């Protein structure tokens, strides 16, 4: 029984240098034929040039079928979270390590959506890549913002944080119109 399964950068690169088909089939076979629990699954694809790879979804499902507790994914050289990861609910995972490039707007929201898939996640380790003070640059774009309309507002914590951000970072804001989602009542 193999408790820790590590498919590192060197291994993945050697397979991928043959062909993407060989690479995908080999990882499929390793995961499909593994018997017993995998406590830690470490997959480093950072040096592999992949065309959109739906196999990653299947690999995570294979690993979680074996009750993996700790999943470490390194998907790209720059730390970007790949937009093909599963949003299916996975109960067994307790510890997740992800790299995030905070310079890309979609990375943070996609990562939050991904972590919601892991229902028993108790530890999340985030490795930040290429983080600069671009958030300040983004906030400068709010300097001239005068009018905001929000549709389908439900009053969630993230929506309230966003509104607070607008109030604190948009000095020219004159009007904000918040339209409630259907079924939400004013208090």
RAPE-V465415 format. One record per residue. N is the residue number from 1. PHI is phi in whole degrees, -180 to 180 (* if undefined). Layout:
# RAPE-V465415
n:N phi:PHI
n:N phi:PHI
This chain:
# RAPE-V465415
n:1 phi:*
n:2 phi:-104
n:3 phi:-84
n:4 phi:-115
n:5 phi:-116
n:6 phi:-120
n:7 phi:-109
n:8 phi:-82
n:9 phi:-58
n:10 phi:-61
n:11 phi:-61
n:12 phi:-64
n:13 phi:-65
n:14 phi:-62
n:15 phi:-65
n:16 phi:-67
n:17 phi:-67
n:18 phi:-73
n:19 phi:-178
n:20 phi:-65
n:21 phi:-63
n:22 phi:-60
n:23 phi:-58
n:24 phi:-65
n:25 phi:-66
n:26 phi:-66
n:27 phi:-65
n:28 phi:-54
n:29 phi:-65
n:30 phi:-58
n:31 phi:-74
n:32 phi:-70
n:33 phi:-91
n:34 phi:-69
n:35 phi:-113
n:36 phi:98
n:37 phi:-73
n:38 phi:-116
n:39 phi:-78
n:40 phi:-130
n:41 phi:-121
n:42 phi:-116
n:43 phi:-123
n:44 phi:-114
n:45 phi:-106
n:46 phi:-64
n:47 phi:-104
n:48 phi:-97
n:49 phi:-85
n:50 phi:-111
n:51 phi:-74
n:52 phi:-44
n:53 phi:-118
n:54 phi:-68
n:55 phi:-63
n:56 phi:-58
n:57 phi:-56
n:58 phi:-65
n:59 phi:-63
n:60 phi:-65
n:61 phi:-65
n:62 phi:-59
n:63 phi:-64
n:64 phi:-73
n:65 phi:-60
n:66 phi:-94
n:67 phi:60
n:68 phi:-58
n:69 phi:-103
n:70 phi:-128
n:71 phi:-122
n:72 phi:-118
n:73 phi:-117
n:74 phi:-122
n:75 phi:-93
n:76 phi:-138
n:77 phi:-60
n:78 phi:-90
n:79 phi:84
n:80 phi:-69
n:81 phi:-78
n:82 phi:-72
n:83 phi:-83
n:84 phi:-131
n:85 phi:-76
n:86 phi:-73
n:87 phi:-107
n:88 phi:-69
n:89 phi:-76
n:90 phi:-122
n:91 phi:-84
n:92 phi:-78
n:93 phi:-72
n:94 phi:-112
n:95 phi:-134
n:96 phi:-130
n:97 phi:-115
n:98 phi:-132
n:99 phi:-98
n:100 phi:-132
n:101 phi:-97
n:102 phi:-73
n:103 phi:-77
n:104 phi:-106
n:105 phi:-58
n:106 phi:-72
n:107 phi:-61
n:108 phi:-65
n:109 phi:-67
n:110 phi:-66
n:111 phi:-64
n:112 phi:-62
n:113 phi:-61
n:114 phi:-64
n:115 phi:-66
n:116 phi:-65
n:117 phi:-73
n:118 phi:-99
n:119 phi:-66
n:120 phi:-109
n:121 phi:-64
n:122 phi:-112
n:123 phi:-139
n:124 phi:-123
n:125 phi:-112
n:126 phi:-115
n:127 phi:-104
n:128 phi:-90
n:129 phi:-116
n:130 phi:52
n:131 phi:-80
n:132 phi:-122
n:133 phi:-91
n:134 phi:-65
n:135 phi:-61
n:136 phi:-66
n:137 phi:-63
n:138 phi:-61
n:139 phi:-65
n:140 phi:-64
n:141 phi:-67
n:142 phi:-83
n:143 phi:-57
n:144 phi:-101
n:145 phi:-68
n:146 phi:-114
n:147 phi:-135
n:148 phi:-129
n:149 phi:-123
n:150 phi:-113
n:151 phi:-104
n:152 phi:57
n:153 phi:-73
n:154 phi:-114
n:155 phi:85
n:156 phi:-70
n:157 phi:-60
n:158 phi:-65
n:159 phi:-66
n:160 phi:-67
n:161 phi:-64
n:162 phi:-63
n:163 phi:-63
n:164 phi:-61
n:165 phi:-59
n:166 phi:-63
n:167 phi:-65
n:168 phi:-86
n:169 phi:-113
n:170 phi:-118
n:171 phi:-65
n:172 phi:-94
n:173 phi:-62
n:174 phi:-106
n:175 phi:-140
n:176 phi:-132
n:177 phi:-112
n:178 phi:-111
n:179 phi:-105
n:180 phi:-68
n:181 phi:-69
n:182 phi:-60
n:183 phi:92
n:184 phi:-94
n:185 phi:-103
n:186 phi:-71
n:187 phi:-111
